[in-house]
Amino acid sequence: MSLRTIRAARLGVVGAVGVLALTSCFSSPASNNDSGSDDASGERARLAMLQPPRSGLSQFSDDAFKLSRWSTAETLITLDDLGEALPGLATDWGRTDDFTWSFDIRPDVTFHNGASLDADAVVTALTAATQAAPKPRILDGVEMTVAATGSDTVTVTTELVDPLLPQRLSSPQLAILAPVAYEGGGPVSPIGNGTGPFVLTSVDGTSSAALDRNENYWGEKAKLPGFDVDFVPDGTARAASLRNGTADVVEAIPVGQAALIDEELVHEVPMPRTNTLYLNTANGVFADPAMRAAARESIDKDRLVEQVYEGRADAANGLLGPALPWAADRPERTEAPAGDANGKRITLATFTDRAELPEVAVLLQQKLEAKGFVVEQVVREYQFIETDALEGRFDAFILSRATVLDSGDPVSYMYSDFACEGSFNISQFCDPQVDAALAAASATDPGADRRAAILEAERLILEKDAAIPMLHERVIQGESARTVDAARDPRERTLITSQTTFE
């Protein structure tokens, strides 16, 4: 399949159906609680998001980042632009010994269901996270216990020294929901159970969601009366929703669609996100390091940047990109020699939710075949391909991967993807030397020494060709002309905030 064919298909029937569905969703009457509204119109905002919930909006999955971007679920700690810890639902914290931290809980906070936030509620939420199966990604390799030491004080004790614990507790997967959300042993429900400036009032499966302003918010009350969300995996439909005015804020406009939109509505945000080729190191052709090296040598990164991303990306020199400037000081690495790939059959898989990835797969297939590989492509929506990828059913998998999504620090991502016990180990990779390097980085205090330890772990991973970084993305966010102060967040944690409003 050619790039022209893919683009034509994206502009065709599927995109048209997506636009109709989106228009139908947003044109339906919405509840409008505009009492006390500071926004000029009193209207609800309309949001078109990239991926539908994959786990029923469970906070222990990646769905947690939707709850964070909607400002409905909050964490003990927040992060500044440099990744330093700031107060959230905790007002103060500190170490009591090498393994224990104490956190003071913010007073006078109520959950959306009316219950009060206290130390016991925090213990319930964080303990549930430690017992979840699978664990939240941010807790990979971390064993911790949580206890109330007063009505408004909580201690967190880790099995190993964890200097990054405050930043770890900023992960949306460790948001604090009302205790009732965790009752019954079933899925954790965020509906009406957060503390944020917006109340999640309803979710329609993988189609839509609605949120209203929290009139009893502990902080600054939201300016919008609420907003409605539509999940639109098709990139053409998302872009069209901005052009035709059926959405106010649009996630991840495909590069190929950006030129069709008024440039004043398009905002480029540099991302700590790497387009990476994960190779199955345990089974099949790429269990051979020489074949992994052959795959690495076949990739033309500059061509991908120019032809697929139209220059709106950066060719990758490592797993960590220009969003982390200190990563440019990485040590030199030794590259393994490539073997003869002639006639080697491989499956190359990716997903459609990020519209550029199928195009990357087409160009990558051409280069791999020129190297001698015989390539079969598998392309599906992410929700229908993730399980197969994690179970190692493909030889190679193209993934757009956030590298500091959870804690503002890349160690969690690297452990999750490349440690023997990592929960997102698509490469099926296990190397004691890498595990030791990741453990060393994890135990090092934030600062120059930790950064150096991270880059050493990166070097070892790349020398094994467990994954081949191809390019670093810039996300394109769309905002209608009337939208003011939608967040443009490289970490993809915030989007609609208390300050978001209309002119």
C-alpha positions in Angstrom: 0.0 0.0 0.0 1.4 3.4 -1.0 1.4 6.6 1.1 -0.9 8.1 -1.5 -3.4 5.3 -1.0 -3.3 5.7 2.8 -3.9 9.4 2.6 -6.7 9.0 0.2 -8.4 6.4 2.4 -8.0 8.7 5.4 -9.8 11.5 3.5 -12.5 9.1 2.3 -15.4 7.2 3.7 -14.0 6.5 7.2 -13.2 10.1 7.8 -16.6 11.2 6.6 -18.4 8.8 8.9 -16.2 10.0 11.8 -17.1 13.7 11.1 -20.8 12.8 11.0 -20.6 11.0 14.3 -18.7 13.9 15.9 -21.1 16.5 14.6 -24.0 14.4 15.9 -22.5 14.1 19.4 -21.7 17.8 19.8 -24.9 19.2 18.2 -27.1 17.3 20.7 -28.4 19.4 23.7 -26.0 19.4 26.7 -26.7 20.2 30.3 -25.5 23.7 31.0 -24.8 24.6 34.6 -23.7 28.2 34.2 -24.3 29.6 37.6 -21.4 31.7 38.6 -19.8 31.2 35.2 -16.9 33.6 34.4 -16.8 32.7 30.7 -18.3 35.2 28.3 -20.7 32.9 26.6 -21.8 30.6 29.4 -21.4 27.8 26.8 -19.9 24.4 27.4 -16.7 23.6 25.6 -16.5 20.7 23.1 -13.4 18.5 23.1 -12.3 15.9 20.5 -9.9 13.4 21.9 -7.6 10.9 20.2 -8.1 7.6 21.9 -11.3 6.2 23.6 -11.0 4.7 27.1 -9.4 1.3 27.0 -10.0 0.3 30.6 -13.3 1.9 31.5 -11.5 5.0 32.7 -9.7 3.1 35.4 -7.2 5.3 37.0 -4.7 2.4 37.2 -4.4 2.4 33.4 -3.4 5.0 30.8 -7.0 6.1 31.0 -5.9 8.0 34.1 -4.4 10.7 31.9 -7.8 11.5 30.5 -9.0 12.1 34.0 -6.1 14.4 34.6 -6.5 16.2 31.3 -10.1 16.8 32.2 -9.2 18.3 35.6 -11.5 15.9 37.4 -9.0 13.6 39.3 -6.1 15.1 41.3 -2.9 13.8 42.9 -1.0 14.6 46.1 1.8 16.2 44.1 2.0 18.3 40.9 5.0 19.1 38.7 6.4 22.4 37.4 7.9 22.8 33.9 11.2 21.3 35.0 9.7 18.3 36.7 10.1 19.6 40.3 7.5 18.7 42.8 4.8 21.2 43.8 1.8 20.9 46.2 -1.4 19.3 45.0 -3.6 17.5 47.5 -0.6 17.4 49.8 0.6 20.8 51.1 4.0 19.7 52.5 6.2 16.7 52.6 9.6 15.5 53.6 11.8 12.4 54.4 11.7 11.0 57.9 14.3 8.3 57.0 15.8 6.8 53.9 12.7 4.7 53.2 9.9 6.8 54.5 8.2 10.1 53.5 5.6 12.0 55.3 2.9 14.0 53.5 0.5 16.6 55.0 -3.0 16.4 53.4 -4.7 19.6 52.2 -7.5 20.6 54.6 -11.1 21.5 53.6 -11.2 19.4 50.4 -14.3 17.4 49.5 -14.8 14.8 46.9 -17.4 15.3 44.2 -19.7 12.9 46.1 -19.5 15.1 49.2 -17.1 13.0 51.3 -14.2 14.7 53.0 -10.6 14.2 51.9 -8.5 12.9 54.9 -5.6 10.7 55.6 -7.7 7.5 55.5 -9.0 8.4 52.1 -5.4 8.8 50.8 -4.4 5.5 52.3 -7.3 3.7 50.7 -6.5 5.2 47.2 -2.8 4.5 47.3 -3.1 1.1 48.8 -5.6 0.1 46.1 -2.9 1.2 43.5 -0.3 -1.0 45.1 -2.7 -4.0 45.0 -4.0 -3.5 41.4 -3.3 -6.1 38.8 -1.6 -5.1 36.7 0.1 -2.4 38.8 0.0 1.2 37.5 3.1 1.6 35.3 4.5 4.3 37.7 4.9 1.6 40.4 6.9 -0.9 38.2 9.7 -2.1 40.5 8.4 -0.2 43.5 7.0 -1.8 46.6 5.4 0.6 49.1 3.1 0.7 52.0 0.9 3.6 53.1 -0.3 4.5 56.6 -2.2 7.3 58.3 -0.3 8.9 61.2 -3.0 11.4 62.0 -6.2 12.7 60.4 -4.3 14.8 57.9 -0.9 13.1 57.7 0.2 10.1 55.7 3.5 8.2 55.5 4.7 6.3 52.5 7.4 3.7 53.1 9.2 2.0 50.2 11.1 -1.3 50.2 14.0 0.4 48.5 15.4 3.9 48.7 13.2 6.0 46.3 14.4 9.6 46.0 11.8 10.2 43.3 8.8 9.3 45.4 7.2 12.8 45.5 7.4 13.0 41.6 6.1 9.5 41.4 3.0 10.5 43.4 2.3 13.1 40.8 1.3 10.4 38.3 -2.4 10.5 37.2 -2.4 6.8 37.9 -2.0 7.6 41.6 -4.9 10.1 41.7 -6.9 10.2 44.9 -10.5 9.2 44.4 -13.2 8.9 47.1 -13.1 5.7 49.1 -16.4 4.5 47.6 -14.7 4.3 44.2 -12.6 1.3 45.5 -15.4 -0.7 47.2 -16.7 -4.0 45.9 -13.5 -5.3 44.4 -14.6 -4.4 40.9 -13.4 -1.7 38.5 -12.6 1.7 40.1 -15.2 4.2 39.0 -14.1 7.9 38.7 -17.7 9.1 38.0 -18.5 11.6 40.7 -15.5 10.5 42.8 -12.7 13.1 42.1 -11.7 16.3 43.7 -10.9 18.5 40.7 -12.5 21.6 39.3 -14.7 19.5 37.0 -17.0 16.7 38.0 -17.2 13.7 35.7 -21.0 13.1 35.4 -21.3 10.5 32.7 -19.4 8.2 30.3 -20.9 6.6 27.2 -18.6 3.7 26.7 -15.9 4.5 24.1 -18.0 7.2 22.5 -18.3 10.3 24.8 -18.2 11.8 28.3 -19.6 14.8 30.0 -18.2 17.0 32.8 -19.7 19.8 34.8 -18.1 22.6 36.9 -17.4 21.7 40.5 -19.2 24.4 42.4 -17.5 23.4 45.7 -13.9 23.2 44.4 -11.3 23.8 47.0 -9.2 26.0 44.6 -10.2 28.5 42.0 -13.5 27.7 40.5 -13.5 26.8 36.8 -14.6 29.5 34.3 -16.4 27.1 32.0 -19.7 25.6 33.2 -18.6 22.3 31.8 -17.5 20.5 28.6 -18.4 17.5 26.5 -15.9 15.0 25.2 -16.1 12.9 22.0 -13.6 10.2 21.4 -12.5 10.3 17.7 -9.7 7.9 16.8 -9.8 9.0 13.1 -7.4 11.9 12.6 -9.2 13.3 9.6 -12.5 13.6 11.6 -10.7 15.3 14.4 -9.2 17.9 12.1 -12.5 18.4 10.3 -14.2 19.1 13.6 -11.9 22.1 14.1 -12.4 23.3 10.6 -16.2 23.1 10.7 -16.5 24.4 14.2 -17.9 21.3 16.0 -15.1 21.2 18.4 -13.3 23.8 20.5 -10.2 21.8 21.5 -8.8 19.0 19.4 -6.1 16.6 20.4 -3.3 15.4 18.1 -4.2 16.8 14.7 -2.3 14.6 12.1 0.6 16.4 10.4 -1.0 15.8 7.0 -4.1 17.7 8.1 -2.5 20.7 9.7 -2.0 22.5 6.4 -5.7 22.4 5.7 -6.5 24.3 8.9 -6.2 28.1 9.6 -2.7 28.4 11.0 -4.0 30.5 13.9 -5.9 27.5 15.1 -2.9 25.2 15.1 -0.4 25.0 17.9 2.7 22.9 17.9 3.8 21.5 21.2 7.3 19.9 21.6 6.8 16.5 23.1 8.9 14.1 25.2 7.5 11.4 22.8 9.6 9.1 20.7 8.4 7.2 17.6 10.2 3.9 18.3 10.6 0.5 16.5 10.4 -2.2 19.2 12.0 -5.5 18.2 11.0 -8.8 19.7 14.3 -9.9 21.3 12.9 -13.2 22.7 11.4 -15.0 19.7 11.7 -15.0 16.0 14.1 -13.3 13.6 15.0 -10.5 16.0 16.1 -12.8 18.7 19.4 -12.6 16.7 21.3 -9.4 17.6 22.7 -9.3 14.1 19.2 -9.1 12.6 18.2 -6.3 15.0 21.3 -4.5 13.8 20.2 -5.0 10.2 16.8 -3.5 11.0 18.5 -0.5 12.7 20.7 0.1 9.6 17.7 0.0 7.3 15.9 3.0 8.9 16.1 6.4 7.1 15.1 8.7 10.0 15.5 11.9 7.9 13.1 10.6 5.3 10.5 9.7 7.9 10.7 13.2 9.4 10.4 15.0 6.0 7.9 12.7 4.2 5.6 11.6 6.9 5.9 14.4 9.5 6.5 17.2 6.9 9.4 18.5 9.0 7.3 18.7 12.2 9.5 16.3 14.1 13.2 15.7 15.0 15.3 12.7 13.9 16.2 10.6 17.0 19.7 10.0 18.3 18.4 8.2 21.4 15.3 7.3 23.3 15.2 10.8 24.9 14.7 13.8 22.7 15.1 17.5 22.6 12.3 18.0 25.1 15.0 16.9 27.6 17.9 19.0 26.5 20.3 17.3 28.9 19.9 14.1 27.0 22.1 15.6 24.2 25.1 14.9 26.5 24.7 11.1 26.1 27.8 9.0 26.0 29.0 7.3 22.8 27.8 3.8 22.2 29.1 0.8 20.3 26.8 -0.5 17.6 26.5 -4.2 16.9 27.4 -5.3 13.3 24.5 -6.2 11.0 23.9 -9.7 9.6 22.5 -10.9 6.3 18.7 -10.3 6.3 18.0 -11.8 2.9 14.8 -13.9 3.0 14.1 -13.3 6.7 10.3 -13.1 7.2 9.0 -10.7 9.8 5.7 -9.2 10.9 5.7 -5.4 11.3 2.8 -4.0 13.3 1.4 -0.6 14.3 -1.9 1.1 15.0 -4.2 3.6 13.3 -5.0 5.9 16.2 -2.0 8.1 15.4 -2.5 8.8 11.8 1.2 9.1 10.9 2.2 5.6 12.1 0.7 3.6 9.2 2.6 5.9 6.9 5.8 5.3 8.9 5.1 1.6 8.5 4.9 1.9 4.7 8.3 3.6 4.4 9.8 1.4 6.9 8.6 -1.7 5.1 10.2 -0.4 1.9 13.6 0.0 3.7 13.4 -3.3 5.4 12.6 -5.1 2.2 15.5 -3.3 0.5 17.7 -4.8 3.2 16.4 -8.3 2.4 13.6 -8.8 4.9 10.3 -10.2 3.8 7.7 -8.0 5.6 4.0 -8.6 6.4 2.2 -5.6 7.9 -0.5 -5.7 10.6 -2.4 -2.5 11.3 -5.3 -2.1 13.7 -6.8 0.4 16.1 -4.7 0.5 19.3 -7.4 -1.1 21.5 -7.4 -4.1 19.3 -3.6 -4.6 19.0 -2.1 -3.7 22.4 -2.6 -7.1 23.9 -1.0 -8.9 21.0 2.0 -6.5 21.1 2.5 -7.0 24.8 2.4 -10.8 24.4 5.1 -10.7 21.8 3.1 -11.8 18.8 4.9 -9.5 16.4 8.5 -9.3 15.3 8.5 -5.5 15.2 6.1 -2.9 16.6 6.0 0.8 15.8 4.9 2.8 18.8 4.6 6.5 19.6 5.8 6.4 23.2 5.9 9.2 25.9 9.2 9.1 27.7 8.4 11.2 30.9 4.7 10.8 31.1 4.4 9.5 34.6 6.8 11.3 36.9 8.6 13.9 34.9 11.5 11.6 34.9 12.3 8.9 32.2 13.4 6.1 34.6 9.8 4.8 35.0 9.3 4.7 31.2 12.7 2.9 30.8 11.9 0.4 33.5 8.4 -0.3 32.2 9.7 -0.9 28.6 13.1 -2.5 29.1 13.4 -4.1 32.6 12.9 -7.8 32.8 9.8 -7.3 35.0 8.6 -4.2 33.1 4.9 -4.2 32.5 5.1 -2.6 29.0 7.9 -4.7 27.7 6.9 -5.0 24.0 10.4 -6.0 23.1 10.3 -9.0 25.5 13.7 -7.7 26.6 15.6 -8.9 29.6 19.2 -8.1 30.3 20.8 -8.2 33.8 23.2 -5.4 33.0 20.3 -3.1 31.9 18.3 -4.0 35.0 21.3 -3.1 37.2 21.7 0.2 35.4 18.0 1.1 35.8 18.2 0.2 39.5 21.2 2.5 39.9 19.4 5.3 38.1 16.3 4.8 40.2 18.3 5.0 43.5 20.1 8.2 42.6 18.9 11.6 43.9 17.5 14.0 41.3 20.2 16.1 39.6 23.3 15.7 37.4 24.3 12.2 38.8 20.8 10.9 38.1 20.8 12.2 34.6 24.2 10.6 33.9 22.9 7.3 35.3 19.8 7.5 33.0 22.0 8.1 30.0 24.1 5.1 30.9 21.0 2.9 31.0 19.9 4.3 27.7 23.3 3.5 26.2 23.1 -0.2 27.2 19.5 -0.5 25.9 20.5 1.0 22.5 23.6 -1.1 22.2 21.4 -4.2 22.4 19.0 -2.8 19.8 16.0 -3.7 21.9 14.3 -0.7 20.5 15.3 1.7 17.7 14.3 5.3 18.2 13.4 6.9 14.9 12.1 10.4 15.6 10.8 12.7 18.4 7.3 14.1 17.8 5.7 17.4 18.2 2.0 17.2 18.9 -0.3 19.5 17.0 -3.2 20.8 19.1 -6.2 22.5 17.6 -8.1 25.3 19.4 -11.0 27.3 18.0 -10.6 31.0 17.7 -12.8 31.6 20.7 -10.9 29.3 23.0 -8.7 30.9 25.7 -6.2 29.2 28.0 -6.5 25.5 27.0 -3.3 24.0 28.3 -0.5 23.0 25.9 1.2 20.5 28.0 4.2 18.5 26.7 3.5 15.8 29.3 -0.1 15.4 28.2 -1.4 15.8 31.8 -3.5 18.9 31.4 -5.8 20.2 28.7 -9.0 21.7 30.1 -8.3 23.6 33.3 -9.9 26.1 35.6 -8.6 28.9 33.5 -9.9 27.6 30.1 -12.7 29.8 28.8 -14.1 31.5 25.7 -13.5 35.0 24.4 
